[in-house]
Amino acid sequence: MQLWMTTVASARGAARSAREIEAAGWDGMLVVDSQNLSGDPYVALALAATATTRLGLGTGVTNPVTRHAAATATAITSVNRVSGGRAVLGIGRGDSALAHLGRAPARLAPFERYLVQLQAYLAGDSVDFADIDIPPEVAPPLSGLHLHDAPPASRIAWIAGGPKVPVEVAASGPKVIAMAARHADRVMFALGADVDRLRWGIELARKARRDAGLDPAALAFGAYLNLGCHPDIAVARSLVRGGLTTFARFAVMHGKTEVPTSAGDQKVLEKLISNYDMKAHTRGDSRQATTLTDDFVDRMAIVGPPERCVERLKELAALGLDKVAISGATRGASEEDAAVGRRLVAESVIPGMR
């Protein structure tokens, strides 16, 4: 199982962070794409590429709204070239990036069109002009210029022939899981660390893949997880509460839970969503963080001493996950406790998974 760390996109800190993450033994580094909250992810990834030699690099995650698919393909392929083939493109429907533009996550049909176009661009193939979602009132069709010659379709010619960047789709609900199964190279579940939920997601994805006439064996699975490593279980929980609110919220974002959920968890999720403050997104000292019960945290996150963290990760590997993207301590948690957690992960958890 690959162990990747999720962190912020910081132009000034990217190279230093990447060197530290690589030295600690992580397989990869993902940076968020949230333009109002952090720096540009592709600048950060390019700088990280120049400071490392083996570390995987990717977005965790971008979205289909703030950049055209051609721009996203160009940016991540540029990172892939600079890094010598170490890049991946993580994408979801959007959360904080769109919230700070006054928008909810992208609708399903446009998201699927975006994935199809993104994969075409990354493979060096063409996208028909008629399929590109640019409103004519924003930019009218090129045909109106009556040029002597013009491109017949949209294609990034310099990408063709090079290694294709893998696309990983963040998925939590059944419709997006099925969509990811059809169009992604890897489904990255945002279902928490609950074994039953992840088993449900894997089975659903494999069925959707078969129903589309595609080989289920060609699809890889991973997950976004919150991990708090500390000998004191209460401290371990405190490290992840803020980040866990973000992932837990996805299950009930639109008011209806569409994933397997117990009555007790449903009550926790309803309380979470009614208390969620986007201005305190991911913070461990937020109002929403107080809504998560200890039992909920223990099942949906990975918390505890190193041996418990390793045991839980191996459970998930046995399900068929070959990659996890881990968010550790989040803002509002004790920096001293977070430092202990980072040290224990590097000294015990990562070696324990090897």
C-alpha positions in Angstrom: 0.0 0.0 0.0 1.3 3.4 -1.0 1.3 6.0 1.8 0.8 9.6 0.6 0.6 12.8 2.7 -2.0 15.5 2.0 -0.8 19.0 2.7 -1.4 22.6 1.6 0.0 24.2 -1.6 2.6 26.7 -0.5 5.0 28.2 -3.1 7.5 29.3 -0.4 7.3 26.1 1.6 6.8 23.4 -1.1 10.4 22.5 -1.7 11.2 22.2 2.0 8.0 20.3 2.8 8.6 17.9 -0.1 12.2 17.1 1.1 10.9 16.5 4.6 8.1 14.2 3.4 10.4 12.2 1.2 13.0 11.9 3.9 10.3 10.6 6.3 9.6 7.7 3.9 6.3 8.7 2.4 5.5 7.5 -1.1 3.9 10.8 -2.2 2.7 14.3 -1.5 -0.7 15.7 -2.5 -1.5 19.4 -2.3 -5.0 20.9 -2.1 -6.4 23.1 -4.8 -8.4 25.8 -3.1 -7.5 29.2 -4.6 -8.9 31.3 -1.7 -7.3 29.3 1.0 -3.9 28.3 -0.3 -1.3 28.8 -3.1 -1.4 27.5 -6.6 -1.0 23.7 -6.5 0.9 23.3 -9.8 3.5 25.9 -8.8 3.9 24.0 -5.5 4.2 20.6 -7.2 6.7 21.9 -9.7 8.9 23.3 -6.9 8.5 20.0 -5.0 9.6 18.1 -8.1 12.9 20.0 -8.3 13.6 19.3 -4.6 13.0 15.5 -4.6 14.0 12.4 -6.6 11.4 9.7 -5.9 8.4 11.3 -4.2 5.0 11.0 -6.0 3.3 14.4 -6.6 -0.3 15.2 -7.2 -3.4 17.3 -6.5 -5.6 16.3 -3.6 -7.9 17.5 -5.1 -8.6 19.8 -8.0 -12.1 20.4 -9.4 -13.9 20.7 -12.8 -15.0 24.4 -12.4 -12.1 26.7 -11.7 -9.9 25.5 -14.6 -10.8 24.2 -18.1 -9.9 20.6 -18.7 -7.2 21.6 -21.2 -5.6 23.9 -18.7 -5.6 21.2 -16.0 -4.1 18.6 -18.4 -1.4 21.0 -19.4 -0.5 21.9 -15.8 -0.3 18.4 -14.4 1.5 17.1 -17.5 4.1 19.9 -17.0 4.6 18.7 -13.4 4.9 15.1 -14.7 7.6 16.1 -17.2 9.5 18.1 -14.6 9.4 15.3 -12.1 10.3 12.5 -14.5 6.9 10.8 -14.5 5.9 11.1 -10.8 2.6 13.1 -11.1 -1.0 12.1 -10.6 -4.1 14.2 -11.0 -6.6 13.9 -8.2 -10.0 15.5 -8.9 -13.4 15.8 -7.2 -16.6 17.8 -7.7 -15.1 20.7 -5.6 -15.7 21.8 -2.1 -13.9 24.8 -0.4 -12.6 26.1 -3.8 -16.2 26.5 -5.0 -17.6 27.5 -1.6 -15.4 30.6 -1.7 -16.8 31.5 -5.1 -20.4 31.2 -3.7 -21.0 27.8 -5.4 -21.8 24.3 -4.4 -20.0 21.3 -5.9 -20.2 20.7 -9.6 -23.3 19.0 -11.0 -22.8 15.3 -12.0 -23.3 15.6 -15.8 -20.8 18.4 -16.3 -18.4 16.6 -14.0 -18.6 13.5 -16.1 -18.1 15.4 -19.3 -15.1 17.1 -17.7 -13.6 13.7 -16.8 -14.0 12.4 -20.4 -12.4 15.5 -21.8 -9.6 15.5 -19.3 -8.7 11.9 -20.1 -8.7 12.7 -23.8 -6.4 15.7 -23.4 -4.0 13.7 -21.2 -3.9 10.9 -23.8 -3.1 13.5 -26.5 -6.5 13.0 -28.2 -8.8 15.7 -29.5 -12.0 17.2 -28.0 -14.6 18.5 -30.3 -15.2 22.2 -30.1 -19.0 21.6 -29.7 -18.4 19.6 -26.5 -16.5 22.5 -24.8 -18.6 24.3 -22.2 -17.7 27.9 -22.8 -20.9 30.0 -23.1 -21.1 31.9 -26.4 -21.9 35.1 -24.5 -18.5 34.8 -22.9 -16.6 33.8 -26.0 -18.3 33.3 -29.4 -17.4 30.5 -31.8 -14.1 30.7 -33.6 -16.0 30.2 -37.0 -17.2 33.8 -36.7 -13.7 35.1 -37.4 -13.6 33.6 -41.0 -10.0 32.6 -40.7 -8.1 31.1 -43.7 -7.2 28.2 -41.5 -7.9 27.2 -37.9 -7.6 24.1 -35.6 -10.4 21.6 -36.4 -10.7 20.6 -32.7 -9.1 21.1 -29.3 -5.9 19.1 -28.8 -2.7 19.5 -26.8 -0.2 18.2 -29.4 2.9 18.3 -27.2 1.3 15.9 -24.7 0.9 13.2 -27.4 3.4 10.4 -27.2 4.5 11.0 -23.7 3.5 9.1 -20.5 -0.1 9.8 -19.5 -0.8 11.2 -16.1 -3.1 8.9 -14.1 -6.5 10.3 -13.0 -7.8 9.6 -9.5 -11.4 10.6 -8.7 -12.4 11.4 -5.2 -15.7 9.7 -4.6 -18.2 9.3 -1.7 -21.7 8.9 -3.1 -22.9 6.0 -5.3 -23.3 8.1 -8.5 -19.8 9.5 -8.3 -18.3 6.2 -7.4 -19.9 4.6 -10.5 -18.7 7.6 -12.6 -15.2 7.2 -11.3 -15.3 3.5 -12.1 -16.0 4.3 -15.7 -13.5 7.1 -16.2 -10.8 7.1 -13.6 -7.5 5.1 -13.3 -8.1 4.9 -9.6 -11.1 5.5 -7.4 -10.1 7.4 -4.2 -12.9 6.9 -1.7 -13.8 9.6 0.7 -15.8 7.3 3.0 -13.7 7.4 6.1 -11.7 4.4 7.4 -14.8 2.3 8.1 -14.2 -1.2 6.6 -17.9 -1.9 5.8 -18.3 1.4 4.0 -15.1 0.9 1.9 -16.1 -2.7 1.1 -19.5 -1.3 -0.2 -17.7 1.3 -2.3 -15.3 -1.2 -3.9 -18.1 -3.6 -4.7 -20.2 -0.8 -6.2 -17.3 0.4 -8.3 -16.5 -3.0 -9.7 -20.1 -3.6 -10.6 -20.3 -0.2 -12.4 -17.1 -1.1 -14.2 -18.5 -4.4 -15.4 -21.8 -2.9 -16.4 -19.9 -0.4 -18.6 -18.2 -3.3 -20.4 -14.8 -2.5 -18.8 -12.4 -4.8 -17.0 -12.8 -4.4 -13.1 -9.2 -5.7 -12.7 -7.9 -2.6 -14.5 -9.3 -0.2 -11.8 -7.3 0.6 -8.7 -8.7 1.7 -5.4 -7.5 4.1 -2.7 -8.9 6.3 0.0 -8.5 9.7 1.7 -8.0 9.1 5.4 -7.5 11.0 8.6 -4.8 9.6 10.8 -3.8 10.7 14.3 -0.9 8.8 15.8 -0.3 9.3 19.6 0.0 7.0 22.7 -2.9 9.0 24.3 -6.1 8.1 22.4 -7.8 11.4 23.4 -4.9 13.3 22.0 -4.9 11.2 18.8 -8.6 12.0 18.3 -8.0 15.7 18.8 -5.4 15.7 16.0 -7.9 14.5 13.4 -11.3 16.0 14.5 -11.0 19.0 12.3 -10.0 17.2 9.1 -12.5 14.4 9.7 -15.4 16.9 9.8 -14.6 17.8 6.1 -14.7 14.2 4.9 -17.6 13.2 7.1 -19.6 16.1 5.7 -19.5 14.8 2.2 -21.8 11.9 3.1 -24.6 14.3 4.1 -23.7 17.5 2.2 -26.9 17.6 0.2 -29.1 16.6 3.2 -29.6 12.9 2.3 -27.1 10.1 3.2 -26.6 7.7 0.3 -23.9 5.5 1.8 -24.4 2.7 4.4 -25.0 4.6 7.7 -26.2 3.5 11.1 -28.9 5.4 13.0 -26.3 6.6 15.5 -23.9 7.9 12.7 -26.9 9.5 11.0 -27.5 11.6 14.1 -23.9 12.6 14.3 -23.9 13.6 10.6 -27.1 15.6 10.9 -25.6 17.5 13.9 -22.4 18.0 11.9 -24.0 19.5 8.9 -26.2 21.9 10.9 -23.2 23.2 12.7 -20.7 23.4 9.8 -18.9 26.7 9.4 -17.0 26.9 6.1 -15.0 29.8 7.5 -13.5 27.3 10.0 -13.0 24.5 7.3 -10.8 21.7 8.6 -10.1 23.4 11.9 -9.8 21.2 15.0 -11.1 24.0 17.2 -14.2 24.6 15.1 -17.8 24.3 16.2 -18.3 21.4 13.9 -15.4 19.4 15.3 -17.2 19.2 18.7 -20.1 17.3 17.1 -18.1 14.2 16.4 -18.4 11.5 19.1 -15.4 9.5 20.2 -16.9 6.3 18.7 -17.5 8.0 15.4 -13.9 9.3 15.3 -12.5 5.8 16.2 -14.3 4.2 13.3 -14.1 6.8 10.6 -10.5 7.8 11.3 -7.4 5.9 12.2 -6.3 7.0 15.7 -4.2 5.6 18.5 -0.6 4.4 19.1 1.6 3.3 16.1 0.7 -0.4 16.4 -3.0 0.3 16.2 -2.5 2.6 13.2 -0.6 -0.1 11.4 -3.2 -2.7 12.2 -6.0 -0.5 10.8 -4.0 0.3 7.7 -3.4 -3.4 7.0 -7.1 -4.0 7.4 -7.7 -1.6 4.6 -5.0 -3.0 2.4 -6.6 -6.4 2.8 -9.8 -5.0 1.3 -7.9 -4.1 -1.9 -6.8 -0.5 -1.4 -3.3 0.0 -2.8 -3.0 3.7 -1.8 -4.1 6.0 1.0 -3.8 9.8 1.1 -3.4 10.7 4.7 -4.4 14.0 6.4 -2.7 14.2 9.8 -3.1 17.0 12.4 -5.2 19.9 11.2 -5.2 23.6 12.2 -6.4 24.1 15.7 -4.7 21.0 17.1 -1.7 21.3 19.4 1.5 21.7 17.4 3.5 19.8 20.1 1.1 16.9 19.9 1.2 17.1 16.1 5.0 16.9 16.1 4.8 13.7 18.2 2.4 12.3 15.7 4.6 13.1 12.7 7.6 11.5 14.5 5.7 8.3 15.3 4.4 7.9 11.8 7.9 8.3 10.3 9.6 6.1 12.9 6.9 3.3 13.4 3.9 3.5 11.1 5.6 3.8 7.7 8.2 1.1 8.5 5.4 -1.0 10.0 3.6 -0.9 6.6 6.7 -2.0 4.7 
